[in-house]
Amino acid sequence: MAMQESWVNEQSDASRQGVTVRSLVLGLGLALLTIVWNTYVEYIAHTGRINITHFPISIFAPYAVLALGNGILRRYQVSWALSAPELLAMLAMGLVGAAIPAYGLTSYFLGLIAIPYYLATPENQWVSFFHQYLPTWLIPSNEGGAMQYLFEGLPSRDMPIPWAVWVGPLMGWMMFIGAIALGSICVSVILRKQWSEYERLAYPILQPAVDLAETEARVSLFKNHLFWIGVAIPFFIFSFNMISYFSPGFPRISLSRGWMPIGSYFPHIHVSLNLYTMGFAYFANIEVLLSIWVFYLFYCTQVSMYRRLGINLSGRGDTKSDATAGLQAGGAFVMLVLWGLWMARHHIRDVFRKAFNPSCSVDDSDEMLSYRFSAFGFIFSLIFMIGWLQAVGIAWMVSIVLTLGFFMSYIGVARGIAETGVVYYSMSMSGLGILPFLFGGPNGFDPSTKTALTVVNALAAQGKGIFMPPLVHVAKIGEMIQSHRKRLALGVVLTIVVGIAVAIIYTLYLGYTIGAYNFNDYPFTRYPPGAYDGLVKALKSEVTWETERYYFLLLGALTFALVSFLRYRFAWWPLSPIGMVVPLTHAIHSIFTIFLAWGVKMIIMQIGGVSFYRRTRPLFLGLLVGYVMGVLVSFLVDQVWFPGQGHGTHSW
């Protein structure tokens, strides 16, 4: 049941088949609700990590409530009910907003820039090794105890929050973040037609949301038994487990067995059934699902062989993954982006032809921004980012490579999500990660560049690509909207500007009010000290770098090229090269679920074909709705009976 199907017999006026003013206002409200709720849950309530995925529960839960409630209004033909395009426009803004708080942008960002002066001691040697290289215009001062009070709380309620110390650094950062956002918006527009129309990517994480938006257009979910069975399964599990909140000895239903050992050398496999992953994976291409778990076993087999032979690399070499396999996934990731750009070369050429010659025949009327604006906006973004990085203290050549590396990694993550629908997914190779391979290892940089690279890594955003993945899906949503789709770009910009401001102000307010140490938040309080201790180690040239890393990176790139050749040359070849870039990222926790989703979907397709698959979609949509409703109800129960002592319901 393709997302491009028409909105059958919409009851609303034709003027509401596009992005309306009220959808922009409501969309901004939905995004801000997502940001505030997510920030509160992460730092205060501790009931779950509700924005660690690429379709965060922090947006899915309110969107599902809104869509189902609106379905009732449309069923009774209430005149002010929202149309499907209006709902999707609101969803687009909510997805962008959900990328901002906590495990999106703000946690790592604020934590890393707030701590270097505050936690500096003679023992950690921060002052002597890198303080002189810190870009002071980007790091807030601890003068007057401003950072101490952030982490420990203000000594008196009457004492004002020292907002002034943050103004200068945040303005400097916002220029860079704005350039990243502008470039990401432009790239999402440039690639939309190539990915959606020419390569026909599935965009699996959007399909459940579209089904919710057009409830009355195809089938009433309220009368569909499969949908309610799907809702009941996860909601019953959550409800049953809530009994143990009040009676700790009461048994719980657990769908996870943790890490299961296979053999002496074989990496452990994470065995768990994540119904949230299962719901989205069902909408993905069956060959993509097959490829993900097959390549995971392929990597694990290699790791076991290398360990048996005594081959290993420094860094992460534990039972969950291995640097040898991780580098191969990184090489495949780089090839994914380069191969994708090569496949899109004719379309990209047309985009820039239209940009430099507006009268040419290339059509950009279906885009939320013109190709002219997108092309020149992207060029401006590149130039500004390169200049900003140089001003921070990074050498020119490194700044150029790093800027291109940023967008390479953002495009790769966005492509992975748009094709696989794996919601737990991070980049296999970051822009910072590629630098040592091009500049002779981590010891090939001067101290100023090493320090600046650590500071810039404040925008790592857990390797999720910040704005690019949601923006790529926003561009797809724009394709489904009949009119005024260019207003969607305005909604996105409003969400980013207002959303970042609200997220930062609310986070700092909570920090100064209760003390950020009480957040008990890894990216805000525990990750930054480790990052700066690692910088000291790098400045001492104590970081190990083996030349074998190049071989494993090249091996991954060549394997990706071989699988791509087989995929495009032979129709019978079942494996997609996209499967090489997913398994060893955060998706490692979802491998068993992806395997189950593949098995279930394969059986369904074998039994009844496409028609049976379409009839069973409400069951898996119900799994998602029931899951997020369970998380939401658990949150409400915690706020009433266990405030500040939340029971974690959603994580890896």
C-alpha positions in Angstrom: 0.0 0.0 0.0 2.2 2.8 -1.3 2.4 6.1 0.5 1.9 7.9 -2.9 -1.7 6.6 -3.1 -4.2 9.5 -3.2 -6.1 10.7 -0.2 -9.4 9.0 -1.2 -12.5 11.2 -0.8 -11.0 13.7 1.6 -13.9 15.6 3.2 -12.0 18.8 3.8 -11.9 21.9 1.6 -9.4 21.9 -1.2 -7.5 24.8 0.4 -6.7 22.4 3.3 -4.9 19.8 1.1 -1.6 21.6 1.7 0.4 23.3 4.4 -2.0 25.7 6.1 -1.3 28.5 8.6 -2.9 26.6 11.4 -0.9 23.4 10.6 2.3 25.5 11.0 1.1 26.9 14.3 0.0 23.5 15.6 3.1 21.9 14.2 5.3 24.4 16.1 3.3 23.7 19.2 3.7 19.9 18.7 7.5 20.3 18.2 7.8 22.4 21.4 5.7 19.9 23.4 8.1 17.2 22.2 11.2 19.2 23.2 9.9 20.1 26.6 8.5 16.7 27.4 11.7 15.0 26.2 13.9 17.3 28.3 11.8 16.8 31.4 11.8 13.0 31.0 15.6 12.8 30.4 16.7 15.0 33.2 13.9 14.8 35.8 11.5 12.0 35.3 13.9 9.3 34.1 11.1 7.2 32.7 12.9 6.3 29.4 15.1 7.6 26.7 12.4 8.8 24.4 14.4 10.4 21.6 17.2 7.9 21.0 15.6 6.6 17.8 15.1 8.2 14.5 11.3 8.2 15.0 11.4 9.2 18.7 8.6 8.2 21.0 8.5 11.8 22.2 6.9 12.7 18.8 5.2 9.4 17.9 3.1 9.3 21.2 1.6 12.8 20.9 1.2 12.4 17.1 -0.6 9.0 17.5 -3.0 10.6 20.1 -3.6 13.5 17.8 -4.1 11.4 14.7 -6.5 8.9 16.3 -8.5 11.7 18.0 -8.6 13.5 14.7 -9.8 10.3 13.0 -12.8 10.4 15.3 -13.6 14.0 14.4 -13.3 13.3 10.7 -15.5 10.2 11.0 -18.3 12.4 12.4 -17.4 15.1 9.8 -16.5 17.8 12.3 -15.8 20.9 10.2 -12.6 21.9 12.0 -11.0 18.5 11.9 -7.5 18.4 10.5 -6.9 17.1 7.0 -4.3 14.4 6.3 -1.8 16.9 4.7 -2.1 19.1 7.7 -1.4 16.2 10.1 1.7 15.3 8.0 2.9 18.9 8.0 2.7 18.9 11.8 4.5 15.6 11.9 7.3 17.0 9.7 7.9 19.8 12.2 7.7 17.4 15.1 10.3 15.1 13.6 12.7 18.0 13.3 11.9 19.3 16.8 12.5 15.8 18.2 16.1 15.9 16.9 17.0 18.8 19.2 16.6 17.9 22.9 18.6 15.6 25.2 20.1 12.7 23.2 19.7 14.8 20.1 21.7 18.0 20.0 21.6 19.6 23.5 22.9 17.0 25.9 26.3 16.3 24.4 26.6 19.9 23.2 25.9 21.7 26.5 27.8 19.2 28.6 31.0 19.4 26.5 31.2 23.1 26.3 30.3 23.7 30.0 32.9 21.5 31.7 36.5 22.3 30.5 37.1 25.2 33.0 34.9 23.9 35.8 36.4 20.4 36.1 40.0 21.4 35.4 42.3 20.1 38.2 46.1 19.6 38.6 45.5 15.8 38.4 43.8 15.8 35.0 46.3 18.3 33.6 43.6 20.1 31.4 45.0 23.5 32.2 48.6 22.8 31.1 47.7 20.7 28.1 44.8 22.3 26.2 43.3 25.4 28.0 45.6 27.7 26.0 44.1 26.3 22.7 40.4 26.5 23.7 38.4 28.9 21.6 37.3 31.1 24.4 34.5 32.7 22.3 32.8 29.2 22.2 33.4 28.1 25.8 31.4 29.8 28.6 33.6 31.0 31.5 33.4 29.7 35.0 33.9 33.2 36.3 31.7 33.9 39.4 31.0 30.1 39.6 28.7 30.2 36.6 29.5 26.6 35.5 29.8 25.3 39.1 26.3 26.5 39.7 25.1 24.8 36.5 26.3 21.4 37.8 25.7 21.9 41.5 22.7 24.2 41.5 22.4 27.8 42.6 23.3 28.3 46.3 20.1 30.4 46.8 16.8 30.6 45.1 17.1 34.4 45.2 20.3 34.3 43.2 19.7 35.1 39.4 20.7 32.6 36.8 23.9 33.9 35.0 22.5 34.0 31.5 25.0 36.6 30.4 27.9 34.2 30.5 26.2 32.0 27.9 25.2 34.6 25.4 28.5 35.0 23.5 29.4 31.4 23.2 25.9 30.3 22.2 25.8 33.0 19.5 29.1 31.7 18.1 27.8 28.1 18.1 24.4 29.0 16.7 26.0 30.4 13.6 27.7 27.1 12.9 24.6 25.0 13.8 22.6 27.3 11.6 25.0 26.6 8.7 24.6 22.9 9.3 20.8 23.2 9.3 20.8 25.3 6.1 23.1 22.8 4.3 21.0 19.9 5.5 17.7 21.4 4.3 19.3 22.2 0.9 20.8 18.7 0.6 17.4 17.0 1.5 15.7 19.0 -1.3 18.5 18.2 -3.8 18.4 14.5 -3.1 14.6 14.1 -2.7 13.7 13.3 -6.3 16.7 11.0 -6.8 15.9 8.9 -3.7 12.1 9.0 -3.9 11.3 8.9 -7.6 14.4 7.5 -9.3 15.6 4.9 -6.8 12.2 4.5 -5.1 13.5 4.2 -1.5 10.8 2.9 0.8 11.0 5.4 3.7 9.7 2.7 6.1 9.5 4.9 9.2 7.0 7.3 7.5 4.6 4.6 6.4 2.9 4.0 9.8 2.6 7.8 10.3 0.9 8.1 6.9 -1.5 5.3 7.7 -2.5 7.1 10.9 -2.9 10.4 9.0 -5.2 8.9 6.4 -7.3 6.7 8.7 -10.6 7.3 6.9 -9.0 7.3 3.4 -8.6 3.6 3.3 -9.9 1.7 6.3 -11.2 2.7 9.7 -8.6 1.5 12.2 -11.3 1.7 14.9 -13.1 -1.2 13.3 -10.0 -3.2 12.4 -9.5 -6.2 14.7 -5.8 -6.7 13.7 -5.0 -3.1 14.7 -6.5 -3.6 18.2 -4.7 -6.9 18.6 -1.5 -5.1 17.8 -2.3 -2.3 20.2 -3.2 -4.8 23.0 0.0 -6.9 22.9 2.6 -4.2 24.0 0.0 -2.3 26.1 -0.8 -5.4 28.1 3.0 -6.0 28.7 3.4 -2.4 29.9 0.3 -2.6 32.1 1.3 -5.9 33.6 4.8 -4.6 34.4 3.3 -1.5 36.0 2.0 -3.7 38.8 5.6 -4.2 40.0 5.9 -0.5 40.4 3.6 -0.8 43.4 4.7 -4.3 44.4 8.4 -4.8 43.7 8.3 -8.5 44.1 5.6 -9.0 41.5 6.9 -10.8 38.3 7.6 -8.8 35.1 7.4 -9.7 31.5 10.8 -9.2 29.9 11.4 -9.5 26.2 15.2 -9.2 26.5 17.8 -11.9 27.5 20.7 -9.5 27.0 24.0 -10.6 25.4 24.1 -14.3 24.6 27.5 -16.0 24.2 27.9 -18.2 21.1 31.4 -19.5 21.4 34.9 -18.8 22.7 35.8 -16.4 19.9 32.4 -15.5 18.4 31.0 -12.1 19.5 28.0 -12.2 21.8 24.6 -11.6 20.1 22.0 -9.3 21.8 18.8 -11.3 22.1 15.8 -9.2 22.6 12.4 -8.5 21.0 11.9 -4.8 20.6 8.3 -4.3 19.5 9.1 -0.7 18.5 11.8 -1.9 16.1 9.5 -4.7 14.9 6.7 -2.4 14.0 8.9 -0.2 11.8 10.9 -3.1 10.3 7.8 -4.7 9.0 7.4 -1.8 6.5 10.9 -2.2 5.2 12.0 -4.1 2.1 12.3 -7.8 2.9 15.7 -8.1 1.1 17.0 -5.2 3.1 16.0 -6.9 6.4 17.7 -10.1 5.1 20.9 -8.2 4.3 21.2 -6.6 7.7 21.2 -9.8 9.7 23.2 -11.7 7.1 26.0 -9.1 7.1 25.9 -9.0 10.9 26.7 -12.8 10.9 29.3 -12.1 8.2 31.0 -9.6 10.5 30.8 -11.8 13.5 32.3 -14.7 11.6 35.3 -12.5 10.6 35.8 -11.3 14.1 35.9 -14.8 15.5 38.4 -15.8 12.9 40.6 -12.7 13.6 40.5 -13.4 17.3 41.5 -17.0 16.8 44.5 -15.8 14.8 45.3 -13.1 17.3 44.5 -10.2 15.0 43.0 -7.2 16.8 43.2 -3.4 16.8 43.3 -1.0 19.7 40.0 0.7 20.7 36.8 -1.2 21.2 37.4 -4.9 20.9 34.9 -6.2 23.4 32.4 -9.0 23.1 29.8 -6.8 21.4 31.8 -5.6 18.4 35.3 -5.3 17.1 37.4 -2.6 15.5 38.2 -4.8 12.6 34.6 -5.2 11.7 33.7 -1.6 12.6 36.3 -0.3 10.2 34.9 -2.5 7.4 31.4 -1.1 8.1 33.0 2.4 8.0 34.5 1.7 4.6 31.2 0.5 3.4 29.6 3.6 4.8 31.9 5.9 2.8 31.3 3.9 -0.3 27.5 4.1 0.3 27.7 7.8 0.1 30.2 8.0 -2.8 28.3 5.4 -4.8 25.0 7.1 -4.1 26.3 10.5 -5.3 27.7 8.8 -8.4 24.3 7.3 -9.1 22.7 10.7 -8.6 25.3 12.6 -10.8 22.8 13.3 -13.6 20.2 14.6 -11.3 22.7 16.7 -9.3 23.9 18.1 -12.6 20.3 19.1 -13.5 19.8 20.7 -10.1 22.8 23.0 -10.6 21.8 23.7 -14.2 18.5 24.9 -12.9 20.3 26.9 -10.2 22.5 28.8 -12.7 19.9 28.9 -15.5 16.4 29.3 -14.0 14.9 29.2 -17.5 16.0 25.7 -18.3 13.4 22.9 -18.5 14.3 21.1 -15.2 11.2 21.0 -13.0 11.5 21.9 -9.3 7.9 22.7 -8.7 7.4 19.6 -6.5 10.1 20.7 -4.0 9.6 22.7 -0.8 12.5 24.9 -1.9 13.7 25.9 -5.4 16.8 24.2 -6.8 18.3 27.6 -7.2 18.0 28.4 -3.5 19.1 24.9 -2.5 22.2 24.9 -4.6 23.4 28.3 -3.6 22.3 27.7 0.0 24.4 24.6 0.2 27.4 26.3 -1.3 27.1 29.1 1.2 26.8 26.6 4.0 30.0 24.9 2.9 32.0 28.1 2.7 30.7 29.4 6.0 31.4 26.2 7.8 35.0 26.0 6.5 35.7 29.5 7.6 34.1 29.0 11.0 36.2 25.8 11.6 39.4 27.7 10.6 38.5 30.5 13.1 38.1 27.9 15.8 41.7 26.8 15.3 41.5 24.0 12.7 43.9 24.2 9.7 42.4 25.1 6.4 42.9 21.7 4.7 41.5 19.9 7.7 38.5 22.3 7.8 37.7 21.6 4.2 37.9 17.8 4.6 35.9 18.0 7.9 33.1 20.0 6.4 32.7 17.6 3.5 33.0 14.8 6.0 30.1 16.2 8.1 27.8 16.1 5.1 29.1 12.8 3.9 28.2 11.3 7.3 24.8 13.1 7.5 23.9 11.9 4.0 24.9 8.3 4.9 22.8 8.2 8.0 19.8 9.7 6.2 20.2 7.2 3.4 20.4 4.3 5.8 17.2 5.3 7.6 15.3 6.1 4.3 16.1 2.6 3.0 16.1 0.3 6.0 13.7 1.9 8.5 16.0 0.8 11.4 15.2 3.4 14.0 18.2 2.5 16.2 21.0 3.6 13.8 24.0 5.7 13.9 26.7 6.5 11.4 29.4 3.9 10.8 32.0 6.6 10.0 31.8 10.2 11.2 33.3 13.2 9.6 35.8 13.4 12.4 36.5 9.6 12.1 37.7 9.9 8.5 40.3 12.6 9.3 43.0 10.3 10.8 43.0 8.2 7.6 43.7 11.2 5.5 46.2 13.0 7.8 48.4 10.2 9.0 46.6 9.2 12.1 45.4 11.0 15.2 49.0 12.2 16.0 49.2 14.0 12.6 47.5 17.2 13.9 48.9 20.2 15.7 47.7 20.8 19.4 45.3 23.6 18.3 43.6 21.4 15.8 43.3 18.5 18.2 41.7 20.7 20.8 39.3 22.3 18.3 38.3 18.9 16.9 37.4 17.8 20.4 35.3 20.9 21.0 33.6 20.6 17.6 32.7 17.1 18.5 30.1 18.6 20.9 27.8 18.4 17.9 28.2 14.7 17.5 24.6 14.2 18.6 25.2 10.5 19.3 26.1 9.9 15.6 22.5 10.3 14.5 23.2 13.0 11.9 21.4 15.8 13.8 18.9 17.3 11.3 19.6 15.5 8.1 17.6 12.2 8.7 14.4 14.1 9.8 14.8 16.6 7.0 15.1 13.9 4.3 11.8 12.6 5.6 10.3 16.1 5.7 11.2 16.4 2.0 9.3 13.1 1.3 6.3 14.4 3.3 6.4 17.6 1.1 6.0 15.3 -1.9 2.7 14.0 -0.6 1.2 17.4 0.1 -0.7 18.9 -2.8 -0.4 22.7 -2.3 1.6 25.3 -0.4 4.4 22.8 0.2 6.9 25.6 0.2 5.5 26.7 3.5 6.9 23.5 4.9 10.4 25.0 4.7 9.2 27.9 6.8 7.8 25.5 9.4 11.1 23.7 9.5 13.1 26.9 10.0 10.8 28.1 12.8 11.0 24.7 14.5 14.8 24.7 14.4 15.2 28.3 15.6 12.5 28.3 18.3 13.1 24.7 19.3 16.9 25.1 19.9 16.2 28.3 22.0 13.6 26.6 24.1 15.6 23.4 24.6 18.8 25.3 25.7 16.9 27.7 27.9 14.9 25.0 29.6 18.0 22.7 30.0 20.0 25.5 31.6 17.1 26.5 33.8 16.9 22.9 35.1 20.6 22.8 35.6 20.8 26.0 37.7 17.6 25.0 39.6 18.4 21.5 40.7 22.1 20.9 39.6 23.0 19.1 36.4 24.8 16.4 38.3 21.3 15.3 39.5 20.3 14.8 35.8 22.2 11.5 36.0 22.6 11.9 32.2 25.6 10.2 30.5 26.1 12.6 27.6 25.7 15.7 29.8 27.8 14.7 32.9 29.8 11.6 32.3 30.8 11.7 28.6 32.5 15.2 28.6 35.2 14.4 31.2 36.2 11.3 29.2 36.4 13.3 26.0 38.8 15.8 27.5 40.8 13.1 29.2 41.1 11.5 25.8 42.3 14.9 24.4 45.1 15.0 27.0 46.1 11.5 25.9 46.1 12.6 22.3 48.2 15.7 23.0 50.7 13.4 24.8 50.7 11.3 21.5 49.7 8.2 23.5 46.9 7.2 21.1 47.7 4.0 19.3 47.2 3.9 15.5 47.9 0.8 13.5 48.5 0.9 9.7 46.3 -2.2 9.5 43.3 0.1 9.9 43.7 1.2 6.3 43.4 -2.4 5.1 40.2 -3.1 7.0 38.7 0.2 5.8 39.6 -0.6 2.2 38.3 -4.2 2.7 34.9 -2.8 3.7 34.8 -0.4 0.7 35.8 -3.2 -1.7 33.3 -5.6 -0.3 30.5 -3.0 -0.6 31.5 -2.4 -4.2 31.4 -6.1 -4.9 28.0 -6.5 -3.4 26.7 -3.5 -5.2 28.0 -4.9 -8.5 26.3 -8.2 -7.9 23.1 -6.4 -6.8 22.9 -4.4 -10.0 24.2 -7.1 -12.3 22.2 -10.1 -11.3 18.5 -10.0 -10.7 18.7 -13.1 -8.5 21.2 -11.7 -6.0 19.3 -11.4 -2.7 21.6 -9.1 -0.6 21.6 -5.3 -0.6 24.8 -3.5 0.1 23.0 -1.3 2.6 23.1 -4.2 5.0 26.8 -3.7 5.5 26.5 -0.3 7.1 23.8 -1.0 9.7 24.6 -3.9 12.0 27.6 -2.6 14.0 26.1 0.7 15.0 23.4 1.2 17.6 21.3 -1.2 15.6 23.4 -4.0 17.1 20.8 -4.1 19.8 18.1 -4.7 17.3 19.6 -7.6 15.2 17.5 -10.3 16.7 14.3 -8.3 16.3 15.3 -7.5 12.7 15.8 -11.2 12.1 12.3 -12.0 13.5 10.7 -9.2 11.4 12.3 -10.6 8.3 11.1 -14.1 9.1 7.5 -13.0 9.9 7.3 -10.8 6.7 8.8 -13.6 4.5 6.2 -16.1 5.8 3.4 -13.6 5.3 4.5 -12.9 1.7 4.9 -16.6 1.0 1.5 -17.4 2.3 -0.6 -14.6 0.8 1.6 -12.3 -1.2 1.3 -8.5 -1.4 -2.4 -8.5 -0.7 -2.0 -10.5 2.6 0.9 -8.1 3.5 -1.4 -5.1 3.1 -4.1 -6.7 5.2 -1.7 -7.4 8.0 -0.2 -3.8 8.1 -2.7 -2.7 10.8 -1.4 -5.3 13.1 2.1 -3.8 13.1 0.8 -0.3 13.1 -1.0 -1.4 16.2 2.2 -2.7 17.8 3.7 0.8 17.4 0.6 2.6 18.7 0.3 0.2 21.7 4.0 0.5 22.5 4.0 4.3 22.6 0.7 4.4 24.5 2.3 2.1 27.1 5.3 4.3 27.4 3.0 7.4 27.8 0.8 5.7 30.4 3.8 4.5 32.4 5.1 8.1 32.4 1.8 9.4 33.7 1.8 6.7 36.4 5.3 7.6 37.5 4.4 11.3 37.7 1.5 10.7 40.0 2.9 8.0 42.3 6.7 8.0 41.7 7.8 11.5 40.8 11.5 11.7 40.0 11.9 7.9 40.5 10.8 6.8 37.0 10.8 3.2 35.9 12.7 3.0 32.6 10.4 1.7 29.9 12.2 2.5 26.7 15.9 2.5 25.9 18.3 0.4 23.8 
